[in-house]
């Protein structure tokens, strides 16, 4: 019988040889960092005027801004104020998209989104990290489950967020 440690050792060896791999963890997707980041991003979308939620979403690895960059956005100088307003507008656009086109369309646009033409897309950035294949697998699995719940039960953003929060806080999910 193989153990989790053996799987991690093989994955580490493959990673050192620059061979991508994903270990099937068999754990609960609702207890992964990726779904928490996805939830944080969605929470900011549902309330783009909330400075705290917006800051939290910007700091996720999905959007990948560091504390200095986020802090710089909120300073009073005209360029930074404009940049902050652009982020608020971007989250409002994502909010509109979610309401009009549904969750899975919103998720796809996130994966393809890049701040500027020279930046990597969110998907490319996630995949470029050392554990990127696992993180992307978790994100795709989470998106699949969220989409299925939204579709089956015809949940809009507000009700879907309640469902997701319940899943995140449930011990036995």
N, C-alpha and C positions, 0 to 999 in steps of 0.2 A: 504494500500500500504506500502510495506517495503522500508526502506531507506538504503543507503550505510552505514550509521553510525550503524544501527541495525545489518547489516551483519558483520561489523567489531567487534561489541560488542560480537556477537555470536562466531565469530572466535576466539577472545581473550579468551573467556570462555573455548572453546574447547582446545585451546593451553595450558591454565593453567591446564587442565585435561589430558595433554599429548595425545590429540586426534588430528591427522593431519587433516587439512581441507584446502580447496582452495575456495576463494570467486571469483566468476565470475565478474570481474571488468567491462566488457563491454567497456573498453577503447581501445585506439589505441596501438597495439603491437609495432609499430614503435616509440612510445614515452616512452618506458620502459627502465629502467637501464640495463636489461638483453640483449636487442638487441644492446645497445650501447657497452656493453662489448664484445658481439659476434663480432660486427663490428671491434672493436679495435683489437681483436685476429686475425681476418681475414686480417686486414690491415697489421699487422706484418708478417703474412704468405706471403703476396704478395711482401713484401720487407724485408726479414729477415736480411739484412745487415744494416738496419736503426736502429741505437742505440735507438733513441727516440721512434720509434714504438715498438721495442722489449721491452723496459722498460715499456711502457704503457700497453702492453699485459700481461707482467709478473705481473703487479700490479692489474689486474682485479681479481675479486673474482673467476673467472674460474681457474686461475693458482695460485692465492692466495699467492704471495710473498709480503712481506712488504718492506718498503723503505730501511731498514737496510740490508735485504737480497739481494735486487737488487744492492744496493751500494756496498756491499761486493763482488758481482760477478765481478765487474769492476776494482777491485784493481789489482795492478801489481804482487801480489804474485802468484806463479805458480799454486797452487791449484785453486784459484779463477779464474785465466785466463782460466784454463781448464774447469771450470764449466760454464763460460760465453760462451766459444766456443761450449760446449755441447748444451747449449740452442740455439745458432745460428744454429747448425746442426739439432736440433729437429725441428725448424721452417722451415728449408730447406726441411726436410723430409715431413713435413705437406704440404709444397708447392708442392712437387712432387706428393704426394698422391692426392691432390686436382686436379691437372692437369690430372692425369691418371685415377682416379676413380670417380671424381665428388664430389660435395659439401656434399651430404648426407653421403657418406662413410667417408669423413673427419670429419664431425660432430659426427658420431658414434664413431670414434676412439678417439675424444676429450673426449666424455662422459665416455669412458672406460679407458682412459689414467691415469696413476699414475706415479709420478716421480720415485718412488722406490717401490719394492714389498711390503714394510711395510706401504706405504702411502695409503690413501683412494683414490678411483677413483674420477674424477671430479664430476660425477653424485652423488656418495655417499656423497661427501663433500657439494655439493649444498643442497641435501636433508636433511642433518644434521643441517642446519641453521634454526633459528626460523621461517622464512618465506620461507623455502626451497621448499615446495610444490608449492607455487605460482611462485617462481623463476624458478623451473623446468618446470612448465606448460608454462610459458612465453618463455623459451628457446626452448622447443619442438614445440610450435606454430610458433615461429620465424623460426626455422629450416625447418618446413613444408612449410612455405610460400617461403622461399629462394629456397628450393629444387624445388618447383612447378615452380617458375619463371625460374630457370636454365634449368629444363627439357622441359618446354613448348617452350621456346625461344632459346634453345640450347646455353646457355650463358656459356662461360668459365669464369675463375676467374676474369679477368680484367673487362669484361663487366658486370659481376654479381656485382662486387664492385661498379661500376657506378650506376647500378640500385638501389642497397641498399643505397648508399649515397643519391640518389634522394628521396627515400622513407623516409629516416631519416630527411631530411631537408624540406620535403613537409608539409605544414600546414594542409592539408585536407586529408591525407592518413588515 
